[in-house]
Amino acid sequence: MTSVPETIPGMNRLDLADLIDQLRDNLKEDPESWENPDLDRFLESLSAWTRDMDGVFLNRGEPLPEVPSWELIADMLLAARIYE
């Protein structure tokens, strides 16, 4: 079974593409582990997490990035998998 991928510090766009492939594989193999297994719910969750992410960064003690990195995009996709 494909495990849920994790972000890699300093990841590049190819690392992100690999992470997306791993997310797709994980969804196919273990849809029960996804809170948002269909596109509608996934996109709704992605939007909600994006709107709420200043709180995530505040809790981490980090500034909200002005420009998204590949790693931030990966974090957003991973969060949308389970964010309610």
PyMOL Python script that loads the backbone (N, CA, C, O; Angstrom):
from pymol import cmd

cmd.read_pdbstr("""\
ATOM      1  N   MET A   1       0.850  -1.175   0.000  1.00  0.00           N
ATOM      2  CA  MET A   1       0.000   0.000   0.000  1.00  0.00           C
ATOM      3  C   MET A   1       0.896   1.239   0.000  1.00  0.00           C
ATOM      4  O   MET A   1       1.913   1.286   0.693  1.00  0.00           O
ATOM      5  N   THR A   2       0.511   2.216  -0.769  1.00  0.00           N
ATOM      6  CA  THR A   2       1.254   3.467  -0.847  1.00  0.00           C
ATOM      7  C   THR A   2       0.938   4.309   0.383  1.00  0.00           C
ATOM      8  O   THR A   2      -0.226   4.589   0.670  1.00  0.00           O
ATOM      9  N   SER A   3       1.974   4.707   1.105  1.00  0.00           N
ATOM     10  CA  SER A   3       1.748   5.540   2.283  1.00  0.00           C
ATOM     11  C   SER A   3       1.499   6.984   1.856  1.00  0.00           C
ATOM     12  O   SER A   3       1.787   7.376   0.726  1.00  0.00           O
ATOM     13  N   VAL A   4       0.964   7.751   2.777  1.00  0.00           N
ATOM     14  CA  VAL A   4       0.732   9.165   2.503  1.00  0.00           C
ATOM     15  C   VAL A   4       2.096   9.841   2.410  1.00  0.00           C
ATOM     16  O   VAL A   4       2.916   9.712   3.319  1.00  0.00           O
ATOM     17  N   PRO A   5       2.340  10.552   1.326  1.00  0.00           N
ATOM     18  CA  PRO A   5       3.647  11.203   1.173  1.00  0.00           C
ATOM     19  C   PRO A   5       3.813  12.362   2.144  1.00  0.00           C
ATOM     20  O   PRO A   5       2.852  12.839   2.748  1.00  0.00           O
ATOM     21  N   GLU A   6       5.043  12.794   2.275  1.00  0.00           N
ATOM     22  CA  GLU A   6       5.355  13.948   3.109  1.00  0.00           C
ATOM     23  C   GLU A   6       6.109  14.963   2.274  1.00  0.00           C
ATOM     24  O   GLU A   6       6.734  14.620   1.271  1.00  0.00           O
ATOM     25  N   THR A   7       6.045  16.210   2.694  1.00  0.00           N
ATOM     26  CA  THR A   7       6.799  17.236   1.983  1.00  0.00           C
ATOM     27  C   THR A   7       8.286  17.064   2.264  1.00  0.00           C
ATOM     28  O   THR A   7       8.687  16.512   3.288  1.00  0.00           O
ATOM     29  N   ILE A   8       9.077  17.545   1.341  1.00  0.00           N
ATOM     30  CA  ILE A   8      10.528  17.489   1.444  1.00  0.00           C
ATOM     31  C   ILE A   8      11.018  18.932   1.519  1.00  0.00           C
ATOM     32  O   ILE A   8      10.740  19.721   0.616  1.00  0.00           O
ATOM     33  N   PRO A   9      11.739  19.291   2.575  1.00  0.00           N
ATOM     34  CA  PRO A   9      12.268  20.663   2.613  1.00  0.00           C
ATOM     35  C   PRO A   9      13.078  20.960   1.353  1.00  0.00           C
ATOM     36  O   PRO A   9      13.930  20.172   0.944  1.00  0.00           O
ATOM     37  N   GLY A  10      12.797  22.102   0.753  1.00  0.00           N
ATOM     38  CA  GLY A  10      13.517  22.492  -0.454  1.00  0.00           C
ATOM     39  C   GLY A  10      13.075  21.745  -1.701  1.00  0.00           C
ATOM     40  O   GLY A  10      13.813  21.690  -2.685  1.00  0.00           O
ATOM     41  N   MET A  11      11.880  21.168  -1.673  1.00  0.00           N
ATOM     42  CA  MET A  11      11.431  20.376  -2.821  1.00  0.00           C
ATOM     43  C   MET A  11      11.289  21.241  -4.071  1.00  0.00           C
ATOM     44  O   MET A  11      11.033  22.442  -3.993  1.00  0.00           O
ATOM     45  N   ASN A  12      11.461  20.599  -5.219  1.00  0.00           N
ATOM     46  CA  ASN A  12      11.326  21.290  -6.500  1.00  0.00           C
ATOM     47  C   ASN A  12      10.046  20.813  -7.190  1.00  0.00           C
ATOM     48  O   ASN A  12       9.300  20.010  -6.630  1.00  0.00           O
ATOM     49  N   ARG A  13       9.799  21.300  -8.384  1.00  0.00           N
ATOM     50  CA  ARG A  13       8.536  20.969  -9.061  1.00  0.00           C
ATOM     51  C   ARG A  13       8.441  19.489  -9.389  1.00  0.00           C
ATOM     52  O   ARG A  13       7.341  18.938  -9.396  1.00  0.00           O
ATOM     53  N   LEU A  14       9.572  18.824  -9.665  1.00  0.00           N
ATOM     54  CA  LEU A  14       9.527  17.386  -9.948  1.00  0.00           C
ATOM     55  C   LEU A  14       9.221  16.595  -8.683  1.00  0.00           C
ATOM     56  O   LEU A  14       8.516  15.587  -8.734  1.00  0.00           O
ATOM     57  N   ASP A  15       9.748  17.048  -7.545  1.00  0.00           N
ATOM     58  CA  ASP A  15       9.390  16.428  -6.263  1.00  0.00           C
ATOM     59  C   ASP A  15       7.889  16.579  -6.018  1.00  0.00           C
ATOM     60  O   ASP A  15       7.234  15.648  -5.550  1.00  0.00           O
ATOM     61  N   LEU A  16       7.350  17.756  -6.338  1.00  0.00           N
ATOM     62  CA  LEU A  16       5.912  17.982  -6.171  1.00  0.00           C
ATOM     63  C   LEU A  16       5.115  17.056  -7.084  1.00  0.00           C
ATOM     64  O   LEU A  16       4.105  16.492  -6.663  1.00  0.00           O
ATOM     65  N   ALA A  17       5.558  16.897  -8.324  1.00  0.00           N
ATOM     66  CA  ALA A  17       4.868  15.988  -9.252  1.00  0.00           C
ATOM     67  C   ALA A  17       4.881  14.564  -8.703  1.00  0.00           C
ATOM     68  O   ALA A  17       3.876  13.858  -8.794  1.00  0.00           O
ATOM     69  N   ASP A  18       6.008  14.135  -8.135  1.00  0.00           N
ATOM     70  CA  ASP A  18       6.089  12.803  -7.526  1.00  0.00           C
ATOM     71  C   ASP A  18       5.125  12.689  -6.350  1.00  0.00           C
ATOM     72  O   ASP A  18       4.457  11.667  -6.189  1.00  0.00           O
ATOM     73  N   LEU A  19       5.052  13.731  -5.533  1.00  0.00           N
ATOM     74  CA  LEU A  19       4.143  13.725  -4.395  1.00  0.00           C
ATOM     75  C   LEU A  19       2.693  13.611  -4.866  1.00  0.00           C
ATOM     76  O   LEU A  19       1.901  12.889  -4.260  1.00  0.00           O
ATOM     77  N   ILE A  20       2.343  14.309  -5.930  1.00  0.00           N
ATOM     78  CA  ILE A  20       0.981  14.233  -6.475  1.00  0.00           C
ATOM     79  C   ILE A  20       0.685  12.818  -6.968  1.00  0.00           C
ATOM     80  O   ILE A  20      -0.414  12.306  -6.756  1.00  0.00           O
ATOM     81  N   ASP A  21       1.655  12.185  -7.622  1.00  0.00           N
ATOM     82  CA  ASP A  21       1.482  10.790  -8.048  1.00  0.00           C
ATOM     83  C   ASP A  21       1.254   9.886  -6.839  1.00  0.00           C
ATOM     84  O   ASP A  21       0.407   8.993  -6.878  1.00  0.00           O
ATOM     85  N   GLN A  22       2.008  10.120  -5.769  1.00  0.00           N
ATOM     86  CA  GLN A  22       1.859   9.309  -4.560  1.00  0.00           C
ATOM     87  C   GLN A  22       0.499   9.543  -3.907  1.00  0.00           C
ATOM     88  O   GLN A  22      -0.117   8.608  -3.396  1.00  0.00           O
ATOM     89  N   LEU A  23       0.035  10.785  -3.924  1.00  0.00           N
ATOM     90  CA  LEU A  23      -1.306  11.062  -3.397  1.00  0.00           C
ATOM     91  C   LEU A  23      -2.368  10.309  -4.190  1.00  0.00           C
ATOM     92  O   LEU A  23      -3.275   9.710  -3.611  1.00  0.00           O
ATOM     93  N   ARG A  24      -2.252  10.340  -5.518  1.00  0.00           N
ATOM     94  CA  ARG A  24      -3.217   9.635  -6.365  1.00  0.00           C
ATOM     95  C   ARG A  24      -3.195   8.139  -6.056  1.00  0.00           C
ATOM     96  O   ARG A  24      -4.248   7.517  -5.913  1.00  0.00           O
ATOM     97  N   ASP A  25      -2.002   7.565  -5.952  1.00  0.00           N
ATOM     98  CA  ASP A  25      -1.883   6.137  -5.644  1.00  0.00           C
ATOM     99  C   ASP A  25      -2.486   5.822  -4.282  1.00  0.00           C
ATOM    100  O   ASP A  25      -3.181   4.817  -4.128  1.00  0.00           O
ATOM    101  N   ASN A  26      -2.225   6.675  -3.293  1.00  0.00           N
ATOM    102  CA  ASN A  26      -2.767   6.459  -1.960  1.00  0.00           C
ATOM    103  C   ASN A  26      -4.291   6.521  -1.970  1.00  0.00           C
ATOM    104  O   ASN A  26      -4.947   5.728  -1.294  1.00  0.00           O
ATOM    105  N   LEU A  27      -4.856   7.452  -2.727  1.00  0.00           N
ATOM    106  CA  LEU A  27      -6.316   7.559  -2.833  1.00  0.00           C
ATOM    107  C   LEU A  27      -6.913   6.298  -3.444  1.00  0.00           C
ATOM    108  O   LEU A  27      -7.938   5.804  -2.975  1.00  0.00           O
ATOM    109  N   LYS A  28      -6.277   5.776  -4.487  1.00  0.00           N
ATOM    110  CA  LYS A  28      -6.781   4.555  -5.133  1.00  0.00           C
ATOM    111  C   LYS A  28      -6.720   3.366  -4.183  1.00  0.00           C
ATOM    112  O   LYS A  28      -7.641   2.550  -4.143  1.00  0.00           O
ATOM    113  N   GLU A  29      -5.629   3.270  -3.415  1.00  0.00           N
ATOM    114  CA  GLU A  29      -5.397   2.098  -2.571  1.00  0.00           C
ATOM    115  C   GLU A  29      -6.077   2.179  -1.205  1.00  0.00           C
ATOM    116  O   GLU A  29      -6.404   1.150  -0.615  1.00  0.00           O
ATOM    117  N   ASP A  30      -6.290   3.390  -0.703  1.00  0.00           N
ATOM    118  CA  ASP A  30      -6.821   3.542   0.651  1.00  0.00           C
ATOM    119  C   ASP A  30      -7.750   4.755   0.755  1.00  0.00           C
ATOM    120  O   ASP A  30      -7.473   5.682   1.516  1.00  0.00           O
ATOM    121  N   PRO A  31      -8.851   4.755  -0.006  1.00  0.00           N
ATOM    122  CA  PRO A  31      -9.734   5.929   0.004  1.00  0.00           C
ATOM    123  C   PRO A  31     -10.353   6.205   1.376  1.00  0.00           C
ATOM    124  O   PRO A  31     -10.757   7.334   1.657  1.00  0.00           O
ATOM    125  N   GLU A  32     -10.428   5.185   2.227  1.00  0.00           N
ATOM    126  CA  GLU A  32     -11.014   5.377   3.555  1.00  0.00           C
ATOM    127  C   GLU A  32     -10.166   6.298   4.424  1.00  0.00           C
ATOM    128  O   GLU A  32     -10.675   6.888   5.377  1.00  0.00           O
ATOM    129  N   SER A  33      -8.878   6.429   4.105  1.00  0.00           N
ATOM    130  CA  SER A  33      -8.010   7.298   4.906  1.00  0.00           C
ATOM    131  C   SER A  33      -8.148   8.765   4.499  1.00  0.00           C
ATOM    132  O   SER A  33      -7.536   9.643   5.108  1.00  0.00           O
ATOM    133  N   TRP A  34      -8.944   9.023   3.479  1.00  0.00           N
ATOM    134  CA  TRP A  34      -9.155  10.390   2.990  1.00  0.00           C
ATOM    135  C   TRP A  34     -10.471  10.926   3.525  1.00  0.00           C
ATOM    136  O   TRP A  34     -11.513  10.290   3.362  1.00  0.00           O
ATOM    137  N   GLU A  35     -10.435  12.075   4.153  1.00  0.00           N
ATOM    138  CA  GLU A  35     -11.660  12.745   4.586  1.00  0.00           C
ATOM    139  C   GLU A  35     -12.400  13.319   3.377  1.00  0.00           C
ATOM    140  O   GLU A  35     -13.624  13.453   3.395  1.00  0.00           O
ATOM    141  N   ASN A  36     -11.649  13.655   2.329  1.00  0.00           N
ATOM    142  CA  ASN A  36     -12.205  14.311   1.139  1.00  0.00           C
ATOM    143  C   ASN A  36     -11.808  13.534  -0.118  1.00  0.00           C
ATOM    144  O   ASN A  36     -10.958  13.991  -0.882  1.00  0.00           O
ATOM    145  N   PRO A  37     -12.416  12.360  -0.341  1.00  0.00           N
ATOM    146  CA  PRO A  37     -11.977  11.484  -1.422  1.00  0.00           C
ATOM    147  C   PRO A  37     -12.509  11.818  -2.815  1.00  0.00           C
ATOM    148  O   PRO A  37     -12.077  11.218  -3.799  1.00  0.00           O
ATOM    149  N   ASP A  38     -13.444  12.771  -2.909  1.00  0.00           N
ATOM    150  CA  ASP A  38     -13.908  13.139  -4.252  1.00  0.00           C
ATOM    151  C   ASP A  38     -13.470  14.571  -4.557  1.00  0.00           C
ATOM    152  O   ASP A  38     -13.157  15.342  -3.649  1.00  0.00           O
ATOM    153  N   LEU A  39     -13.454  14.911  -5.828  1.00  0.00           N
ATOM    154  CA  LEU A  39     -12.899  16.195  -6.262  1.00  0.00           C
ATOM    155  C   LEU A  39     -13.623  17.379  -5.641  1.00  0.00           C
ATOM    156  O   LEU A  39     -12.980  18.347  -5.235  1.00  0.00           O
ATOM    157  N   ASP A  40     -14.937  17.324  -5.560  1.00  0.00           N
ATOM    158  CA  ASP A  40     -15.699  18.439  -5.003  1.00  0.00           C
ATOM    159  C   ASP A  40     -15.284  18.715  -3.564  1.00  0.00           C
ATOM    160  O   ASP A  40     -14.995  19.859  -3.213  1.00  0.00           O
ATOM    161  N   ARG A  41     -15.252  17.695  -2.739  1.00  0.00           N
ATOM    162  CA  ARG A  41     -14.879  17.865  -1.331  1.00  0.00           C
ATOM    163  C   ARG A  41     -13.411  18.244  -1.194  1.00  0.00           C
ATOM    164  O   ARG A  41     -13.055  19.060  -0.344  1.00  0.00           O
ATOM    165  N   PHE A  42     -12.555  17.650  -2.032  1.00  0.00           N
ATOM    166  CA  PHE A  42     -11.130  17.963  -1.992  1.00  0.00           C
ATOM    167  C   PHE A  42     -10.900  19.448  -2.298  1.00  0.00           C
ATOM    168  O   PHE A  42     -10.159  20.125  -1.585  1.00  0.00           O
ATOM    169  N   LEU A  43     -11.532  19.944  -3.351  1.00  0.00           N
ATOM    170  CA  LEU A  43     -11.354  21.353  -3.725  1.00  0.00           C
ATOM    171  C   LEU A  43     -11.958  22.293  -2.684  1.00  0.00           C
ATOM    172  O   LEU A  43     -11.397  23.353  -2.408  1.00  0.00           O
ATOM    173  N   GLU A  44     -13.086  21.914  -2.108  1.00  0.00           N
ATOM    174  CA  GLU A  44     -13.679  22.723  -1.039  1.00  0.00           C
ATOM    175  C   GLU A  44     -12.721  22.813   0.148  1.00  0.00           C
ATOM    176  O   GLU A  44     -12.526  23.884   0.723  1.00  0.00           O
ATOM    177  N   SER A  45     -12.131  21.683   0.502  1.00  0.00           N
ATOM    178  CA  SER A  45     -11.181  21.645   1.603  1.00  0.00           C
ATOM    179  C   SER A  45      -9.914  22.429   1.280  1.00  0.00           C
ATOM    180  O   SER A  45      -9.378  23.129   2.139  1.00  0.00           O
ATOM    181  N   LEU A  46      -9.437  22.314   0.047  1.00  0.00           N
ATOM    182  CA  LEU A  46      -8.251  23.059  -0.382  1.00  0.00           C
ATOM    183  C   LEU A  46      -8.501  24.563  -0.263  1.00  0.00           C
ATOM    184  O   LEU A  46      -7.638  25.306   0.205  1.00  0.00           O
ATOM    185  N   SER A  47      -9.662  24.996  -0.681  1.00  0.00           N
ATOM    186  CA  SER A  47     -10.024  26.408  -0.569  1.00  0.00           C
ATOM    187  C   SER A  47     -10.086  26.841   0.896  1.00  0.00           C
ATOM    188  O   SER A  47      -9.559  27.893   1.257  1.00  0.00           O
ATOM    189  N   ALA A  48     -10.726  26.034   1.733  1.00  0.00           N
ATOM    190  CA  ALA A  48     -10.856  26.381   3.154  1.00  0.00           C
ATOM    191  C   ALA A  48      -9.494  26.442   3.831  1.00  0.00           C
ATOM    192  O   ALA A  48      -9.227  27.369   4.595  1.00  0.00           O
ATOM    193  N   TRP A  49      -8.628  25.467   3.563  1.00  0.00           N
ATOM    194  CA  TRP A  49      -7.300  25.461   4.184  1.00  0.00           C
ATOM    195  C   TRP A  49      -6.500  26.674   3.723  1.00  0.00           C
ATOM    196  O   TRP A  49      -5.798  27.299   4.518  1.00  0.00           O
ATOM    197  N   THR A  50      -6.605  27.002   2.445  1.00  0.00           N
ATOM    198  CA  THR A  50      -5.881  28.157   1.909  1.00  0.00           C
ATOM    199  C   THR A  50      -6.338  29.439   2.604  1.00  0.00           C
ATOM    200  O   THR A  50      -5.520  30.303   2.919  1.00  0.00           O
ATOM    201  N   ARG A  51      -7.640  29.560   2.841  1.00  0.00           N
ATOM    202  CA  ARG A  51      -8.160  30.746   3.532  1.00  0.00           C
ATOM    203  C   ARG A  51      -7.720  30.786   5.002  1.00  0.00           C
ATOM    204  O   ARG A  51      -7.535  31.861   5.570  1.00  0.00           O
ATOM    205  N   ASP A  52      -7.555  29.604   5.609  1.00  0.00           N
ATOM    206  CA  ASP A  52      -7.231  29.515   7.035  1.00  0.00           C
ATOM    207  C   ASP A  52      -5.739  29.360   7.315  1.00  0.00           C
ATOM    208  O   ASP A  52      -5.348  29.260   8.478  1.00  0.00           O
ATOM    209  N   MET A  53      -4.899  29.336   6.290  1.00  0.00           N
ATOM    210  CA  MET A  53      -3.508  28.958   6.522  1.00  0.00           C
ATOM    211  C   MET A  53      -2.710  29.976   7.328  1.00  0.00           C
ATOM    212  O   MET A  53      -1.641  29.639   7.835  1.00  0.00           O
ATOM    213  N   ASP A  54      -3.198  31.222   7.464  1.00  0.00           N
ATOM    214  CA  ASP A  54      -2.445  32.135   8.323  1.00  0.00           C
ATOM    215  C   ASP A  54      -2.402  31.596   9.749  1.00  0.00           C
ATOM    216  O   ASP A  54      -1.405  31.773  10.448  1.00  0.00           O
ATOM    217  N   GLY A  55      -3.480  30.936  10.186  1.00  0.00           N
ATOM    218  CA  GLY A  55      -3.492  30.323  11.510  1.00  0.00           C
ATOM    219  C   GLY A  55      -2.490  29.190  11.632  1.00  0.00           C
ATOM    220  O   GLY A  55      -1.879  29.009  12.685  1.00  0.00           O
ATOM    221  N   VAL A  56      -2.319  28.428  10.561  1.00  0.00           N
ATOM    222  CA  VAL A  56      -1.334  27.338  10.553  1.00  0.00           C
ATOM    223  C   VAL A  56       0.063  27.913  10.762  1.00  0.00           C
ATOM    224  O   VAL A  56       0.835  27.417  11.583  1.00  0.00           O
ATOM    225  N   PHE A  57       0.375  28.961  10.014  1.00  0.00           N
ATOM    226  CA  PHE A  57       1.701  29.567  10.130  1.00  0.00           C
ATOM    227  C   PHE A  57       1.881  30.247  11.481  1.00  0.00           C
ATOM    228  O   PHE A  57       2.972  30.214  12.050  1.00  0.00           O
ATOM    229  N   LEU A  58       0.826  30.860  11.997  1.00  0.00           N
ATOM    230  CA  LEU A  58       0.885  31.477  13.318  1.00  0.00           C
ATOM    231  C   LEU A  58       1.200  30.420  14.377  1.00  0.00           C
ATOM    232  O   LEU A  58       2.040  30.642  15.249  1.00  0.00           O
ATOM    233  N   ASN A  59       0.518  29.258  14.299  1.00  0.00           N
ATOM    234  CA  ASN A  59       0.768  28.171  15.250  1.00  0.00           C
ATOM    235  C   ASN A  59       2.187  27.636  15.139  1.00  0.00           C
ATOM    236  O   ASN A  59       2.759  27.196  16.137  1.00  0.00           O
ATOM    237  N   ARG A  60       2.761  27.665  13.951  1.00  0.00           N
ATOM    238  CA  ARG A  60       4.141  27.210  13.747  1.00  0.00           C
ATOM    239  C   ARG A  60       5.159  28.274  14.156  1.00  0.00           C
ATOM    240  O   ARG A  60       6.353  27.993  14.260  1.00  0.00           O
ATOM    241  N   GLY A  61       4.679  29.496  14.388  1.00  0.00           N
ATOM    242  CA  GLY A  61       5.585  30.592  14.691  1.00  0.00           C
ATOM    243  C   GLY A  61       6.359  31.060  13.476  1.00  0.00           C
ATOM    244  O   GLY A  61       7.478  31.560  13.596  1.00  0.00           O
ATOM    245  N   GLU A  62       5.756  30.895  12.297  1.00  0.00           N
ATOM    246  CA  GLU A  62       6.402  31.270  11.044  1.00  0.00           C
ATOM    247  C   GLU A  62       5.581  32.356  10.352  1.00  0.00           C
ATOM    248  O   GLU A  62       4.362  32.415  10.514  1.00  0.00           O
ATOM    249  N   PRO A  63       6.250  33.216   9.581  1.00  0.00           N
ATOM    250  CA  PRO A  63       5.498  34.215   8.818  1.00  0.00           C
ATOM    251  C   PRO A  63       4.778  33.565   7.636  1.00  0.00           C
ATOM    252  O   PRO A  63       5.255  32.584   7.065  1.00  0.00           O
ATOM    253  N   LEU A  64       3.643  34.120   7.286  1.00  0.00           N
ATOM    254  CA  LEU A  64       2.908  33.655   6.110  1.00  0.00           C
ATOM    255  C   LEU A  64       3.704  34.039   4.865  1.00  0.00           C
ATOM    256  O   LEU A  64       4.023  35.215   4.690  1.00  0.00           O
ATOM    257  N   PRO A  65       4.033  33.087   3.998  1.00  0.00           N
ATOM    258  CA  PRO A  65       4.828  33.418   2.810  1.00  0.00           C
ATOM    259  C   PRO A  65       4.074  34.349   1.862  1.00  0.00           C
ATOM    260  O   PRO A  65       2.871  34.202   1.647  1.00  0.00           O
ATOM    261  N   GLU A  66       4.796  35.295   1.311  1.00  0.00           N
ATOM    262  CA  GLU A  66       4.231  36.191   0.302  1.00  0.00           C
ATOM    263  C   GLU A  66       4.091  35.469  -1.036  1.00  0.00           C
ATOM    264  O   GLU A  66       3.131  35.683  -1.777  1.00  0.00           O
ATOM    265  N   VAL A  67       5.065  34.610  -1.329  1.00  0.00           N
ATOM    266  CA  VAL A  67       5.097  33.861  -2.586  1.00  0.00           C
ATOM    267  C   VAL A  67       5.126  32.376  -2.228  1.00  0.00           C
ATOM    268  O   VAL A  67       5.989  31.954  -1.458  1.00  0.00           O
ATOM    269  N   PRO A  68       4.211  31.577  -2.766  1.00  0.00           N
ATOM    270  CA  PRO A  68       4.201  30.154  -2.417  1.00  0.00           C
ATOM    271  C   PRO A  68       5.405  29.413  -2.998  1.00  0.00           C
ATOM    272  O   PRO A  68       5.876  29.712  -4.095  1.00  0.00           O
ATOM    273  N   SER A  69       5.879  28.450  -2.236  1.00  0.00           N
ATOM    274  CA  SER A  69       6.957  27.568  -2.688  1.00  0.00           C
ATOM    275  C   SER A  69       6.342  26.242  -3.127  1.00  0.00           C
ATOM    276  O   SER A  69       5.161  25.989  -2.893  1.00  0.00           O
ATOM    277  N   TRP A  70       7.146  25.406  -3.760  1.00  0.00           N
ATOM    278  CA  TRP A  70       6.673  24.063  -4.127  1.00  0.00           C
ATOM    279  C   TRP A  70       6.276  23.308  -2.861  1.00  0.00           C
ATOM    280  O   TRP A  70       5.307  22.549  -2.861  1.00  0.00           O
ATOM    281  N   GLU A  71       7.029  23.521  -1.784  1.00  0.00           N
ATOM    282  CA  GLU A  71       6.729  22.851  -0.521  1.00  0.00           C
ATOM    283  C   GLU A  71       5.383  23.306   0.041  1.00  0.00           C
ATOM    284  O   GLU A  71       4.622  22.489   0.559  1.00  0.00           O
ATOM    285  N   LEU A  72       5.085  24.595  -0.056  1.00  0.00           N
ATOM    286  CA  LEU A  72       3.790  25.092   0.421  1.00  0.00           C
ATOM    287  C   LEU A  72       2.647  24.503  -0.403  1.00  0.00           C
ATOM    288  O   LEU A  72       1.611  24.134   0.149  1.00  0.00           O
ATOM    289  N   ILE A  73       2.827  24.414  -1.702  1.00  0.00           N
ATOM    290  CA  ILE A  73       1.790  23.810  -2.547  1.00  0.00           C
ATOM    291  C   ILE A  73       1.566  22.359  -2.133  1.00  0.00           C
ATOM    292  O   ILE A  73       0.427  21.896  -2.068  1.00  0.00           O
ATOM    293  N   ALA A  74       2.654  21.643  -1.852  1.00  0.00           N
ATOM    294  CA  ALA A  74       2.535  20.259  -1.382  1.00  0.00           C
ATOM    295  C   ALA A  74       1.781  20.207  -0.056  1.00  0.00           C
ATOM    296  O   ALA A  74       0.902  19.363   0.124  1.00  0.00           O
ATOM    297  N   ASP A  75       2.118  21.103   0.871  1.00  0.00           N
ATOM    298  CA  ASP A  75       1.411  21.152   2.159  1.00  0.00           C
ATOM    299  C   ASP A  75      -0.083  21.391   1.958  1.00  0.00           C
ATOM    300  O   ASP A  75      -0.911  20.794   2.646  1.00  0.00           O
ATOM    301  N   MET A  76      -0.421  22.261   1.020  1.00  0.00           N
ATOM    302  CA  MET A  76      -1.823  22.561   0.742  1.00  0.00           C
ATOM    303  C   MET A  76      -2.553  21.319   0.228  1.00  0.00           C
ATOM    304  O   MET A  76      -3.669  21.027   0.658  1.00  0.00           O
ATOM    305  N   LEU A  77      -1.923  20.597  -0.688  1.00  0.00           N
ATOM    306  CA  LEU A  77      -2.551  19.390  -1.238  1.00  0.00           C
ATOM    307  C   LEU A  77      -2.698  18.310  -0.171  1.00  0.00           C
ATOM    308  O   LEU A  77      -3.726  17.637  -0.098  1.00  0.00           O
ATOM    309  N   LEU A  78      -1.671  18.149   0.650  1.00  0.00           N
ATOM    310  CA  LEU A  78      -1.741  17.153   1.719  1.00  0.00           C
ATOM    311  C   LEU A  78      -2.821  17.522   2.734  1.00  0.00           C
ATOM    312  O   LEU A  78      -3.543  16.652   3.219  1.00  0.00           O
ATOM    313  N   ALA A  79      -2.930  18.796   3.051  1.00  0.00           N
ATOM    314  CA  ALA A  79      -3.946  19.236   4.009  1.00  0.00           C
ATOM    315  C   ALA A  79      -5.352  19.025   3.458  1.00  0.00           C
ATOM    316  O   ALA A  79      -6.255  18.632   4.197  1.00  0.00           O
ATOM    317  N   ALA A  80      -5.543  19.282   2.172  1.00  0.00           N
ATOM    318  CA  ALA A  80      -6.872  19.151   1.565  1.00  0.00           C
ATOM    319  C   ALA A  80      -7.378  17.715   1.606  1.00  0.00           C
ATOM    320  O   ALA A  80      -8.585  17.483   1.537  1.00  0.00           O
ATOM    321  N   ARG A  81      -6.488  16.769   1.716  1.00  0.00           N
ATOM    322  CA  ARG A  81      -6.848  15.357   1.812  1.00  0.00           C
ATOM    323  C   ARG A  81      -7.694  15.091   3.062  1.00  0.00           C
ATOM    324  O   ARG A  81      -8.584  14.241   3.047  1.00  0.00           O
ATOM    325  N   ILE A  82      -7.405  15.827   4.151  1.00  0.00           N
ATOM    326  CA  ILE A  82      -8.053  15.516   5.429  1.00  0.00           C
ATOM    327  C   ILE A  82      -8.717  16.704   6.111  1.00  0.00           C
ATOM    328  O   ILE A  82      -9.419  16.516   7.104  1.00  0.00           O
ATOM    329  N   TYR A  83      -8.520  17.918   5.612  1.00  0.00           N
ATOM    330  CA  TYR A  83      -9.028  19.118   6.284  1.00  0.00           C
ATOM    331  C   TYR A  83     -10.554  19.167   6.221  1.00  0.00           C
ATOM    332  O   TYR A  83     -11.149  18.898   5.178  1.00  0.00           O
ATOM    333  N   GLU A  84     -11.171  19.507   7.333  1.00  0.00           N
ATOM    334  CA  GLU A  84     -12.640  19.607   7.373  1.00  0.00           C
ATOM    335  C   GLU A  84     -13.075  21.043   7.433  1.00  0.00           C
ATOM    336  O   GLU A  84     -14.272  21.324   7.473  1.00  0.00           O
TER     337      GLU A  84
END
""", "prot")
cmd.dss("prot")
cmd.show_as("cartoon", "prot")
cmd.util.cbc("prot")
cmd.orient("prot")
